[in-house]
Amino acid sequence: MNAPHEPASRRTALAIVFALVAAAFAIALLAADRPRLRRPAAPDGARRAAFAVRDVVPPFQQWGTRAFTLPTLRSAYEHVDYLTLPDHEDAGKSAFLARLGPLLDANEHVDLFVLAHTNTCVEWVETLAASRRERLRLVYNTGCFDLAEREQWLRLGADAYVGHVGLSASSVFYVAFLRGWVRGEPLEHLASEGNAFTHRMLATIACFGEVDVDRIAAQSRAEISGNASLSVDGGRR
Amino acid sequence: MKRSFLLVLAALVLQLAMADLFAWTWEAGYGEPRSIDEALEGPLTFFGLVLGGPLATTFAAVAVYCAQRSPRPPWARAGFAALAFPLLLVGGFATHVLLCVAGVW
Protein backbone atom coordinates (compact mmCIF):
# COMPACT_ATOMS: atom_id res chain seq x y z
CA MET A 1 0.00 0.00 0.00
CA ASN A 2 1.35 3.42 -1.00
CA ALA A 3 1.97 6.02 1.70
CA PRO A 4 -0.53 8.89 1.48
CA HIS A 5 0.84 12.13 0.05
CA GLU A 6 0.92 15.38 1.92
CA PRO A 7 -2.06 17.56 0.85
CA ALA A 8 -1.46 21.17 -0.19
CA SER A 9 -1.68 23.64 2.66
CA ARG A 10 -4.86 25.68 2.97
CA ARG A 11 -3.03 28.80 1.76
CA THR A 12 -1.54 27.03 -1.27
CA ALA A 13 -4.89 25.47 -2.18
CA LEU A 14 -6.60 28.88 -1.99
CA ALA A 15 -3.84 30.46 -4.09
CA ILE A 16 -4.25 27.79 -6.78
CA VAL A 17 -8.02 28.27 -6.85
CA PHE A 18 -7.66 32.05 -7.03
CA ALA A 19 -5.10 31.82 -9.86
CA LEU A 20 -7.31 29.47 -11.89
CA VAL A 21 -10.46 31.57 -11.42
CA ALA A 22 -8.57 34.77 -12.25
CA ALA A 23 -7.08 33.19 -15.39
CA ALA A 24 -10.52 31.95 -16.50
CA PHE A 25 -12.08 35.41 -16.04
CA ALA A 26 -9.16 37.13 -17.76
CA ILE A 27 -9.53 34.91 -20.83
CA ALA A 28 -13.32 35.40 -20.85
CA LEU A 29 -12.93 39.19 -20.66
CA LEU A 30 -10.34 39.19 -23.46
CA ALA A 31 -12.82 37.35 -25.66
CA ALA A 32 -15.64 39.84 -25.02
CA ASP A 33 -16.36 43.51 -24.44
CA ARG A 34 -14.54 45.01 -21.46
CA PRO A 35 -16.41 45.72 -18.20
CA ARG A 36 -17.77 49.27 -18.09
CA LEU A 37 -17.84 50.79 -14.65
CA ARG A 38 -19.81 53.88 -15.70
CA ARG A 39 -23.48 53.41 -14.83
CA PRO A 40 -26.15 53.52 -17.58
CA ALA A 41 -27.74 56.95 -18.02
CA ALA A 42 -31.00 56.66 -16.05
CA PRO A 43 -34.05 58.19 -17.79
CA ASP A 44 -34.65 60.70 -14.92
CA GLY A 45 -38.10 61.52 -16.25
CA ALA A 46 -36.82 62.40 -19.74
CA ARG A 47 -39.42 61.37 -22.29
CA ARG A 48 -37.12 59.39 -24.49
CA ALA A 49 -37.93 56.03 -25.98
CA ALA A 50 -36.13 53.32 -27.85
CA PHE A 51 -37.52 50.99 -30.45
CA ALA A 52 -35.52 47.95 -31.54
CA VAL A 53 -36.54 45.75 -34.41
CA ARG A 54 -35.08 42.37 -35.37
CA ASP A 55 -35.62 40.69 -38.72
CA VAL A 56 -36.45 37.08 -39.56
CA VAL A 57 -33.35 35.06 -38.65
CA PRO A 58 -32.84 31.65 -36.96
CA PRO A 59 -34.44 31.34 -33.47
CA PHE A 60 -31.04 31.35 -31.74
CA GLN A 61 -30.22 34.77 -33.17
CA GLN A 62 -33.67 36.16 -32.44
CA TRP A 63 -33.46 35.05 -28.82
CA GLY A 64 -29.87 36.25 -28.36
CA THR A 65 -30.55 39.69 -29.83
CA ARG A 66 -33.55 40.22 -27.60
CA ALA A 67 -31.80 38.86 -24.48
CA PHE A 68 -29.00 41.41 -24.91
CA THR A 69 -30.88 44.37 -26.34
CA LEU A 70 -33.97 44.64 -24.16
CA PRO A 71 -32.37 44.82 -20.67
CA THR A 72 -29.60 47.07 -22.01
CA LEU A 73 -32.06 49.57 -23.48
CA ARG A 74 -34.28 49.46 -20.40
CA SER A 75 -31.37 50.69 -18.30
CA ALA A 76 -31.39 54.05 -20.12
CA TYR A 77 -34.86 54.67 -21.57
CA GLU A 78 -38.20 55.39 -19.99
CA HIS A 79 -40.05 53.54 -22.75
CA VAL A 80 -38.68 50.62 -24.72
CA ASP A 81 -40.38 48.52 -27.34
CA TYR A 82 -38.88 45.53 -29.10
CA LEU A 83 -40.26 43.77 -32.14
CA THR A 84 -39.24 40.60 -33.93
CA LEU A 85 -40.65 41.01 -37.43
CA PRO A 86 -43.08 38.31 -38.60
CA ASP A 87 -41.77 38.77 -42.15
CA HIS A 88 -40.10 41.29 -44.46
CA GLU A 89 -43.28 42.06 -46.37
CA ASP A 90 -46.64 43.63 -45.49
CA ALA A 91 -47.11 41.95 -42.08
CA GLY A 92 -43.67 43.11 -41.02
CA LYS A 93 -44.28 46.65 -42.21
CA SER A 94 -47.67 46.83 -40.46
CA ALA A 95 -46.29 45.53 -37.17
CA PHE A 96 -43.31 47.89 -37.39
CA LEU A 97 -45.41 50.99 -38.02
CA ALA A 98 -48.04 49.99 -35.44
CA ARG A 99 -45.35 49.84 -32.74
CA LEU A 100 -43.20 52.81 -33.80
CA GLY A 101 -46.08 55.26 -34.30
CA PRO A 102 -47.34 55.37 -30.68
CA LEU A 103 -43.78 55.76 -29.38
CA LEU A 104 -43.27 58.79 -31.64
CA ASP A 105 -46.57 60.27 -30.44
CA ALA A 106 -45.84 59.83 -26.75
CA ASN A 107 -42.16 60.82 -26.49
CA GLU A 108 -39.92 63.79 -27.22
CA HIS A 109 -37.24 61.63 -28.82
CA VAL A 110 -37.27 58.11 -30.17
CA ASP A 111 -34.07 56.24 -30.97
CA LEU A 112 -34.48 53.48 -33.53
CA PHE A 113 -32.28 50.38 -33.59
CA VAL A 114 -32.71 48.40 -36.80
CA LEU A 115 -31.11 45.04 -36.04
CA ALA A 116 -31.63 43.51 -39.44
CA HIS A 117 -29.82 42.45 -42.55
CA THR A 118 -29.99 44.87 -45.51
CA ASN A 119 -33.49 46.24 -45.09
CA THR A 120 -36.14 48.64 -46.28
CA CYS A 121 -37.18 50.15 -42.92
CA VAL A 122 -36.40 53.60 -44.28
CA GLU A 123 -39.18 53.17 -46.85
CA TRP A 124 -41.59 52.10 -44.11
CA VAL A 125 -40.75 55.15 -41.98
CA GLU A 126 -41.22 57.37 -45.03
CA THR A 127 -44.95 56.56 -44.93
CA LEU A 128 -45.33 58.23 -41.51
CA ALA A 129 -46.36 61.88 -41.24
CA ALA A 130 -43.46 64.36 -41.12
CA SER A 131 -44.63 65.66 -37.71
CA ARG A 132 -44.11 62.17 -36.25
CA ARG A 133 -40.85 61.44 -38.03
CA GLU A 134 -39.16 64.56 -36.71
CA ARG A 135 -39.08 62.94 -33.27
CA LEU A 136 -36.65 60.36 -34.53
CA ARG A 137 -33.29 61.12 -33.00
CA LEU A 138 -30.73 58.34 -33.50
CA VAL A 139 -31.17 55.65 -36.11
CA TYR A 140 -28.68 52.79 -35.87
CA ASN A 141 -28.85 50.20 -38.63
CA THR A 142 -26.88 46.92 -38.67
CA GLY A 143 -27.83 46.21 -42.29
CA CYS A 144 -25.02 45.48 -44.73
CA PHE A 145 -24.42 48.37 -47.16
CA ASP A 146 -27.13 50.40 -45.40
CA LEU A 147 -24.81 53.34 -44.82
CA ALA A 148 -26.05 54.28 -48.29
CA GLU A 149 -29.39 55.23 -46.69
CA ARG A 150 -27.85 58.02 -44.63
CA GLU A 151 -29.24 60.91 -46.69
CA GLN A 152 -32.72 59.38 -46.67
CA TRP A 153 -32.79 58.96 -42.89
CA LEU A 154 -31.54 62.47 -42.22
CA ARG A 155 -34.05 63.88 -44.68
CA LEU A 156 -36.84 61.99 -42.90
CA GLY A 157 -35.98 63.71 -39.64
CA ALA A 158 -33.33 61.69 -37.82
CA ASP A 159 -30.70 63.77 -36.01
CA ALA A 160 -28.01 61.15 -36.51
CA TYR A 161 -27.62 57.97 -38.49
CA VAL A 162 -25.09 55.20 -37.91
CA GLY A 163 -24.70 52.55 -40.59
CA HIS A 164 -22.14 50.10 -41.93
CA VAL A 165 -20.14 50.47 -45.11
CA GLY A 166 -20.38 47.04 -46.72
CA LEU A 167 -20.88 43.35 -46.09
CA SER A 168 -20.35 43.71 -42.38
CA ALA A 169 -19.82 41.91 -39.09
CA SER A 170 -22.06 44.53 -37.52
CA SER A 171 -23.28 42.27 -34.71
CA VAL A 172 -19.82 42.52 -33.13
CA PHE A 173 -19.80 46.32 -33.43
CA TYR A 174 -23.34 46.52 -32.04
CA VAL A 175 -22.40 44.94 -28.68
CA ALA A 176 -19.78 47.58 -27.89
CA PHE A 177 -21.87 50.36 -29.44
CA LEU A 178 -25.04 49.74 -27.43
CA ARG A 179 -23.21 49.18 -24.13
CA GLY A 180 -21.42 52.51 -24.56
CA TRP A 181 -24.49 54.35 -25.88
CA VAL A 182 -26.67 53.60 -22.85
CA ARG A 183 -23.85 54.93 -20.66
CA GLY A 184 -24.03 58.34 -22.27
CA GLU A 185 -20.95 58.16 -24.49
CA PRO A 186 -21.16 60.35 -27.64
CA LEU A 187 -21.54 58.77 -31.07
CA GLU A 188 -18.17 59.93 -32.37
CA HIS A 189 -16.42 58.11 -29.53
CA LEU A 190 -18.62 55.04 -29.86
CA ALA A 191 -17.99 54.67 -33.58
CA SER A 192 -14.22 54.73 -33.23
CA GLU A 193 -14.30 52.46 -30.20
CA GLY A 194 -16.77 50.04 -31.82
CA ASN A 195 -14.73 49.86 -35.03
CA ALA A 196 -11.58 49.12 -33.01
CA PHE A 197 -13.46 46.48 -30.98
CA THR A 198 -14.68 44.82 -34.18
CA HIS A 199 -11.11 44.67 -35.50
CA ARG A 200 -9.85 43.18 -32.24
CA MET A 201 -12.59 40.52 -32.16
CA LEU A 202 -11.94 39.56 -35.79
CA ALA A 203 -8.22 39.27 -34.99
CA THR A 204 -9.10 36.95 -32.08
CA ILE A 205 -11.27 34.80 -34.36
CA ALA A 206 -8.42 34.73 -36.89
CA CYS A 207 -6.35 32.82 -34.31
CA PHE A 208 -8.64 29.83 -34.91
CA GLY A 209 -8.99 29.97 -38.67
CA GLU A 210 -8.27 31.85 -41.84
CA VAL A 211 -9.95 35.25 -41.65
CA ASP A 212 -9.10 38.30 -43.71
CA VAL A 213 -9.25 40.63 -40.72
CA ASP A 214 -8.44 43.90 -42.47
CA ARG A 215 -10.88 43.37 -45.33
CA ILE A 216 -13.81 42.37 -43.09
CA ALA A 217 -13.05 45.17 -40.62
CA ALA A 218 -13.01 47.70 -43.46
CA GLN A 219 -16.33 46.38 -44.78
CA SER A 220 -17.81 46.41 -41.27
CA ARG A 221 -16.74 49.96 -40.49
CA ALA A 222 -19.53 52.08 -39.04
CA GLU A 223 -19.87 55.72 -39.97
CA ILE A 224 -21.92 58.52 -38.47
CA SER A 225 -23.99 61.00 -40.42
CA GLY A 226 -25.61 64.00 -38.80
CA ASN A 227 -24.94 65.01 -35.20
CA ALA A 228 -21.80 63.06 -34.20
CA SER A 229 -21.75 64.51 -30.68
CA LEU A 230 -25.18 63.08 -29.86
CA SER A 231 -25.44 60.99 -26.69
CA VAL A 232 -28.36 59.19 -25.09
CA ASP A 233 -28.86 61.86 -22.40
CA GLY A 234 -27.84 64.82 -24.55
CA GLY A 235 -24.49 65.11 -22.80
CA ARG A 236 -25.99 66.02 -19.41
CA ARG A 237 -23.47 63.96 -17.46
CA MET B 1 -11.14 13.26 -4.13
CA LYS B 2 -14.58 11.69 -4.45
CA ARG B 3 -16.16 14.89 -3.15
CA SER B 4 -14.15 16.89 -5.70
CA PHE B 5 -15.41 14.75 -8.56
CA LEU B 6 -19.00 15.11 -7.35
CA LEU B 7 -18.62 18.89 -7.19
CA VAL B 8 -17.06 19.14 -10.63
CA LEU B 9 -19.80 16.90 -12.00
CA ALA B 10 -22.39 19.20 -10.44
CA ALA B 11 -20.73 22.20 -12.13
CA LEU B 12 -20.85 20.37 -15.47
CA VAL B 13 -24.54 19.52 -14.98
CA LEU B 14 -25.30 23.18 -14.18
CA GLN B 15 -23.62 24.37 -17.36
CA LEU B 16 -25.38 21.74 -19.45
CA ALA B 17 -28.64 22.86 -17.83
CA MET B 18 -27.84 26.45 -18.85
CA ALA B 19 -27.25 25.41 -22.47
CA ASP B 20 -30.38 23.26 -22.49
CA LEU B 21 -32.50 26.03 -20.98
CA PHE B 22 -31.26 28.49 -23.60
CA ALA B 23 -32.02 26.07 -26.44
CA TRP B 24 -35.48 25.36 -25.03
CA THR B 25 -36.17 29.08 -24.63
CA TRP B 26 -35.26 30.01 -28.19
CA GLU B 27 -37.21 27.10 -29.64
CA ALA B 28 -40.25 27.83 -27.45
CA GLY B 29 -39.99 31.56 -28.07
CA TYR B 30 -39.28 31.64 -31.78
CA GLY B 31 -40.52 28.32 -33.10
CA GLU B 32 -43.97 28.13 -34.71
CA PRO B 33 -46.21 28.53 -32.82
CA ARG B 34 -44.69 30.47 -29.88
CA SER B 35 -45.26 28.42 -26.72
CA ILE B 36 -43.96 30.75 -23.99
CA ASP B 37 -44.87 34.31 -23.14
CA GLU B 38 -42.39 36.95 -24.35
CA ALA B 39 -42.13 38.27 -20.80
CA LEU B 40 -40.68 34.95 -19.61
CA GLU B 41 -37.73 34.97 -22.00
CA GLY B 42 -35.66 37.46 -20.00
CA PRO B 43 -36.07 35.79 -16.59
CA LEU B 44 -35.34 32.33 -18.05
CA THR B 45 -32.19 33.64 -19.71
CA PHE B 46 -31.05 35.30 -16.49
CA PHE B 47 -31.76 32.11 -14.55
CA GLY B 48 -29.71 30.08 -17.03
CA LEU B 49 -26.79 32.51 -16.74
CA VAL B 50 -26.90 32.30 -12.93
CA LEU B 51 -26.82 28.47 -13.11
CA GLY B 52 -23.96 28.23 -15.59
CA GLY B 53 -22.14 31.34 -14.39
CA PRO B 54 -21.57 32.15 -10.72
CA LEU B 55 -23.12 28.94 -9.37
CA ALA B 56 -21.16 26.56 -11.60
CA THR B 57 -17.99 28.60 -11.08
CA THR B 58 -18.39 28.29 -7.31
CA PHE B 59 -18.88 24.53 -7.54
CA ALA B 60 -15.84 24.11 -9.80
CA ALA B 61 -13.67 26.34 -7.59
CA VAL B 62 -14.65 24.43 -4.44
CA ALA B 63 -13.93 21.16 -6.29
CA VAL B 64 -10.39 22.34 -7.11
CA TYR B 65 -9.86 23.43 -3.51
CA CYS B 66 -11.01 20.07 -2.14
CA ALA B 67 -8.79 18.23 -4.63
CA GLN B 68 -5.77 20.28 -3.56
CA ARG B 69 -6.49 19.46 0.06
CA SER B 70 -6.75 15.71 -0.57
CA PRO B 71 -3.82 13.34 0.17
CA ARG B 72 -3.13 12.59 -3.52
CA PRO B 73 0.08 12.91 -5.52
CA PRO B 74 0.75 16.40 -6.97
CA TRP B 75 0.32 15.18 -10.58
CA ALA B 76 -3.19 13.94 -9.76
CA ARG B 77 -4.10 17.28 -8.17
CA ALA B 78 -2.69 19.18 -11.16
CA GLY B 79 -4.63 16.91 -13.50
CA PHE B 80 -7.81 17.61 -11.62
CA ALA B 81 -7.22 21.37 -11.84
CA ALA B 82 -6.74 21.02 -15.61
CA LEU B 83 -10.00 19.05 -15.79
CA ALA B 84 -11.89 21.77 -13.95
CA PHE B 85 -10.41 24.71 -15.90
CA PRO B 86 -12.79 24.55 -18.91
CA LEU B 87 -15.71 24.71 -16.47
CA LEU B 88 -14.18 27.79 -14.84
CA LEU B 89 -13.70 29.32 -18.28
CA VAL B 90 -17.33 28.81 -19.31
CA GLY B 91 -18.44 29.94 -15.85
CA GLY B 92 -16.33 33.09 -16.11
CA PHE B 93 -17.75 33.93 -19.52
CA ALA B 94 -21.36 33.32 -18.41
CA THR B 95 -20.80 35.44 -15.30
CA HIS B 96 -19.40 38.26 -17.44
CA VAL B 97 -22.44 38.11 -19.74
CA LEU B 98 -24.76 38.06 -16.72
CA LEU B 99 -23.13 41.17 -15.24
CA CYS B 100 -23.29 42.90 -18.63
CA VAL B 101 -26.99 42.31 -19.26
CA ALA B 102 -27.79 43.11 -15.63
CA GLY B 103 -26.11 46.50 -16.14
CA VAL B 104 -23.57 45.92 -13.38
CA TRP B 105 -20.57 46.52 -15.67
Interface residues (C-beta under 8 A of the other chain):
Chain A: P4 H5 E6 P7 A8 R10 T12 A13 L14 I16 V17 L20 V21 A23 A24 F25 I27 A28 L29 A31 A32 D33 P35 R36 L37 R39 P40 P59 F60 Q62 W63 G64 R66 A67 F68 L70 P71 T72 S75 T84 R179
Chain B: F22 T25 W26 E27 G29 Y30 G31 E41 G42 T45 T57 A61 V64 Y65 Q68 R69 S70 P71 R72 P73 P74 R77 A81 A84 F85 L88 L89 G91 G92 F93 T95 H96 V97 L99 C100 V101 A102 G103 W105
